[in-house]
Amino acid sequence: MSETLEEKVKSLSSNIESLTKSVDQLNSPDISGVRHDSQGRLTSYWESDESPSRSEKFNQPQIKSLRTFPNGYQPYSEFQTFGEFIRCGFKDRSELISKTKKSWGMCKAIQGMSEVVGADGGIAILPEFHQDILTHIYQNDIFGRTDHYQVAGNNMTFPTDPESSRADGSRAGGLRAYWVGEGDPLTGTTPKLGETTLKLNKLAVLVYLTEELINDNGLALESYVNKKVTEEMEFMLGESIFNGNGVGKPLGIMQSSARVTVPKESGQAANTIVAENILHMWSRMRATSRKNSAWFINQDTEPQLHQMSLGVSTAGGQLVYMPPSGLSGASYATLMGRPVIPTEFNETLGTEGDIMLSSLDDYITISKGGIEQAESMHVEFLTDQLALRFIMRIDGKPWETQPLTPYKGTATQSSFVTLATRS
């Protein structure tokens, strides 16, 4: 074989290898955890009854496994887009019912969609058209950081460690270890085990679509619905995780007896945050929870944080707050090396909750199935609108029920730390 021909063979082999890798990548899920076909349509999605694993940096959620559609189910066999599905329901309801039933064929309906047509006349939306919403919620900066579990029933009871002190005889609810010599008898201990129960609550969103929007471009319609539903569900989940009273909704951090509130500094001016506040809050965060913690702030506090520094002799000060990109090169600003995340749910500057140091990995959430969806044009028939209903069942609360007294020292610690009101 001539040298030129040999080089061409090597080049072709290299191209084949590269193309093979590219095909393998297309058949693999992308970074968001979703697999698409050659037209960019969903063909499989993250297994929702798997708890997400966590990345090392900033505790971002990473899902572990994929779920495909039920055996026998053919996604996109009758409707190519969500917009096409909606328009069909608006114009010809009998055709929508027929095509929806045909999509399911002989396979069993997935959990939460046992009937194509509900008792109220609503038609279940096909599963290929709602997983993007669920994916965004699970990847959300707040909900995605929680310790999440899927449940089969309407509630779940978890065993808990009732530890309130790290003193000998109090760890793990009474478990204790001893140094023993050869032949010496062992001393028995009887640790106590607590429990916490979560009961699913219903979070519902109702979206009205006008005829004009329905008849508009299908992609615009689909993007509009997914965006609005995702935004509203993320808002309500975030608000409940921070401030929920636990009645018909999750129990929020600000309503939990587990949080530690750090007092303001002596003589501290109203509506301020100083470097000493940050240091004291950091010292009250449980050491085991620091690696997964983040600072959650109201944007009103940012001018205070940007000016923050620690005095160093007479040569100026050392920055405490590192803004995003600029000095730190990160997508988030940082305090004590942990990300700073602005939210709508923190209180305004000067009120407890305006800045919060929390490890949401110590906040437990449960949900059942995915998002149930149905459409109906009967709700707003007179105004020529189509109604889409989205339902998610969920609950949550902090794992901890009280602050922890350390082994040495008296300043209690928690996975949830706030700064007292400064007024």
N, C-alpha and C positions, 0 to 999 in steps of 0.2 A: 504494500500500500504506500502510495507516495506521501510525502510529508504534507503537501497541500490538502490531499483528501483526508488524511488522518486528522488534521486540524479542523476540517469541516465537520467530521464525525463527532469530534469532541465538543465542538460548538453546538451542534444539534442536540447531543446528549444533555449538555448543560441547559439548553432551552427547554427540553422535555422535562427535566427535573424541576426547573423553575415553574413551568406551567402546572406540573403535578402538585407542587406545594400550594400554588395559587388556588387550584380547584379544591384541595383539602381545606384551605382557609375559608373558602366560600361555603363549604359544607359544615363548617364549625360555627358555633355561636359567636356573635360579635361581643364587644366589650359590655354592651347593655344587657347581654344575656338572651338575645333573641336570634333565632335563625330564620333567614328569609330565602325565598326561591329566586330564580333568575330575574323575576319581575319586581323584586323587592318586597314581596308579600310575606306575611308571617306564616311559617310552617311549623315552628315549635317554639316553646317559651320556657322560662325558668320554672322548675318544679316548685309549686307554691307551698307544698307541705314539707319542704326542707328548710331548716333554719339557715340563714345566710352566714357564711364565714366572714371574717373581717380581715382587711388588709392591715399591714403594719402602720402605714402612714395615715394619721388622722382618723383611724378606725372607720374607713369607708366600707360600706357593705359590698360583699362579693358573693354572688349566688353560686351554689355548688353543682346543681344538676338540672337537666332539662326535662320538660314534659312534652310529649307529642299529643296529638289529638286522639280521641278514642278510636279503637279498632273499627274499621269500616267507615269512619267519618272522612269525607272528602272536602277539605276547606276550599273555598273559592269555586266550587263546582257550579253554583247557581248565581252568585253575586261576586263580581270582581273587586268591588270596593264597598266600604261602609256607606258612602254616599248613594250608591246604586241601591243598596238595601233600604235605606231610608226613603228614597224617592218612590220605590216600588210600594212601600207601605202607605205612602201618602196618596198615590194615584189608584192603586188596585190592591185592596186588602186581601181578596181571595187569592190572587196570584202570589202575594207574599206568603200566605199560609201554606200554599201548595209547594212553593219552592223551598221554604224553610223545612217542611217535613221531608222533602226529597233530599235535602242536604244531610239530614240525620240518617236517612236510609233505614237500615235494619239495626244499626248500632245503638247501644244504650246511651241515653242522654247523660251528660256529665252532671256532677253534683250541683244542686241548686237550679237545674233546668230540666226537671223531670217531665214537664209538659211544654210543648211548643206554644200552645195558646192557653193562657191562664184563665182563672175563673172570672176575672174582671175584663176579659177581652184583650188584654195586652199580649203581645207576641214577644217571646224571648229572642233577644239579639244573639246572633251566631257567635261562637267563642272566638273566631279569628278576628273579630272586630272590636274586642275590648281589652285585650291583654296589654296593649301599650299603656293604658291608663294604670293598670295594676303595677306594671313594671316601674313607671315613674314614681308611684307612691312608695314602693318598696325601696327605691333608690334615693328617696327624699332625704335631705340633710338632717331631718329630725327623726321621722319615723324609721328611716333606714338604719339609724344608729341604735335602736332599741334591741333588747333581747327578745326576738320574735319567735312565736310558736304557732303552728297550725293545729287546730283541734277538730275532732269529729262531732262532738256533742255541742251543747249550748253553754257549757261551763267547764272549767278545768281547775283542779286543786293541785297545787305544787307543794312539795315538802320544802320547808325553809329552815335556815339556821337561825335560832332565836338569840344569837350572840349579841350582847349589849356591852360587853367589857372584854378586854384582852387579858385581864388578870388571871392568875392561876386558878383553875377550877371553874372559870366562866367561859373559856374559849369553847366554841362549837356547842354551846348549851350545856357545858359541864364536862366535856371530854378533857382528860388530863393524862400526860405521859410522865414517866418517872425514870430516873437513872437507877438501875438495880445491879447489885453485885451477883456474882456467881452463886447460885443456890438460894438467893433471897426470894421470898414470895412476892408476887405482883399484887398491886393494890387496884382493886376494881373501881370503875367509875360508871355512872349512868347518865349519859348525855341525853338532853331533851331535844325533841324534834318538833318544830312548829309547822304551820301550814298556812298558805294563802290561797284564796279562791278568786278566780276571775270569771265573770259572767258576761257573755256576749251582749253588746248593745248594737242597735241598728243605726247606721249612718246613711241617710238617703239624700240624693240630689235629684231634682226634677228640672229638666231642660225643655223649654218650649222653642220650637222651630217654626218660623213663618214660611209660607209658600215660596216667597221670594228667595229665601236662603236655601230651601230645599231644591229649587230649580236651578240654583247657581252651580258653579263648578263643583264636582264631587269631591275633589281634594280639599278645596276650601271648606266645604261643609264638614268633612271628616276631621280636619285640623281644628276647626272651631269647636266642635263637640268635645273632642278629646282634651283640648286645652282647657276649656271652661270647667269640665267635670274634674279633671285632675287638679286644677288650681283650687277649686272649692273644697274637695275632699282633703287635700293637703293642708289647707287652712284650718279646717275644723279639727283634723287630727292633731296638728301642731298646737292649736289653742287648748285642746283638752289635755295634751301631755304636759303642757306648762301650767294651765290654770283650772282644769276640770275639777268639779266638786265631787265626782264619783257617783253622782245620782243620774242614772241613765246614760252615763258617759264615763270615760276613763278618769281615774283620780290623778290630778296634776301634781307636779313637783311643789308648786307654791301652796298647795293645800295639804301637803304631806307632813306628818310629824317627824319624818326622817331627816328633813333638811336642817342644816346648821346656818344660823344667821350671825354674821360677823358684825360687831358694833362699829360705828363710825369712830374716827380719831377724835381725841380731845381737842376742842376748839375748831373742828373742821367746818368750813363754810357750807351753807346750804347748796344743794344742787351741784356738788362736785364729786369727783373721784380722784383720789391721790394714790401715789405709788404704794404707800403703806397699806392701803386697803387691799390692793392686789396681793401683796406679800402675805398678809394675814389670811386672806381667803385661800391662797395656795397652801398655807400651813395647816388649814383645817380640812383639806381634801384628803381622803384616805389614800395612803401611799399605793395600795394595790389597785386603786381606781384611776390614778393619774395618767397612766399610759393611754387610756381610752377616753379621757376627758376632753371637753371643749368649753370655751367661753361663749355664752350666748348673750347678746347685747341688744338694747334698743339703739337705733342709729343716733338718737339724741346724745348718746354718751361719747360718740366718736371724737368730737372736738376736745373733750377731756383726755381721752386716751392718747391722742396725737401729741399732746403737750407733756406727756408724762415722762419723768426721768428721775433717777436717784442721784442725789448729790454725791460727788466724789471729791473730797478734799476741797481745794479752791480752784481746781482746774476744770470746772464745768460739771456735767452730769453724765450718767450712763443711761441710754435709752432702755425703757422697760417695754414699751409697745413697739412692735415691728410692723409697719404697714405692709399690705400685700404688694407683690411684685417688687417695687422700688428697692428697699434695703434688704428684704428677706428673700426676694425671688420666688415667693410662694403665691398660690392663688388666694390664700386667706392671710389676713393679718395674724400675728401671733402674740401671745402673752405667756411668759414662762415656757415658751416652746410649744404651746398648745394653740390650736386654731381659734380665731375669733370670728363668730358667725352672727351677723345681724339678723334679727327676726322681727316679725310684727307682734310677737306675743310677750316680749319683755315690757315691763312698765317704763314709763317715761323717766327721764333723768331726775334723780333725787329720791325716787320711791323704791322701796325694797323690790327687787326683781328687775331693776334696770340693767344690772349685770349679774350673770349667774355662771358659776363654774359647776358643770355637771358631767357625770359619766352616764350617758344614756344606755350604756351596756348594762347598767344596774337598774334599768327600768324595763319591766316585763310587759310585753304585749301579746295578745292572742287574736287570731282571726279564724274564720271558718270559710273554707272555699275561696273563691275569687270574688269578683263583683257580679252581682245579679243585675241583669239589664232587661228591660222590656220597653216596647213602644206602643203607643195608642193614640189614635186621632179622635177618640170620643171625648177626651177630657176637655179640649178647647175647640169643639166642633164649630160653634157659632163664630169664632174668631179666625177660623181657617188656619189652625195651628196643629202641629204634631207634637205630642209629649213623649219625651224619653225619660225613663226612670232608672236610676242607678242606685243599688243598695250594697253596702259593705257591712259585715258584722264584725265587731272588734271590741276589745277592752284592754285596759292597761293600768298599771300602778307601779310604784317603786318596789323593788325587792325588799329594801330595808323598811323597817317600821319605826326605828328610833336611831339617834346618833350613837356612835361607838366611843366608849371610853378607852383610851390607849393603854398599853401595858405599863408604860411609864409616862406620867404626866396626867393632867386633869382636863385639858382642853379637848372637848369632844370632837369627833371627826365624822364625816359623812361623804357620800358620793354626790351630794347635792348641797352646794354652798352659795348663799346669797349675802348681799351687803345691806345692812339696816338702812332705813329711811334717813336721809340727811335733809332736814328742813328746819 
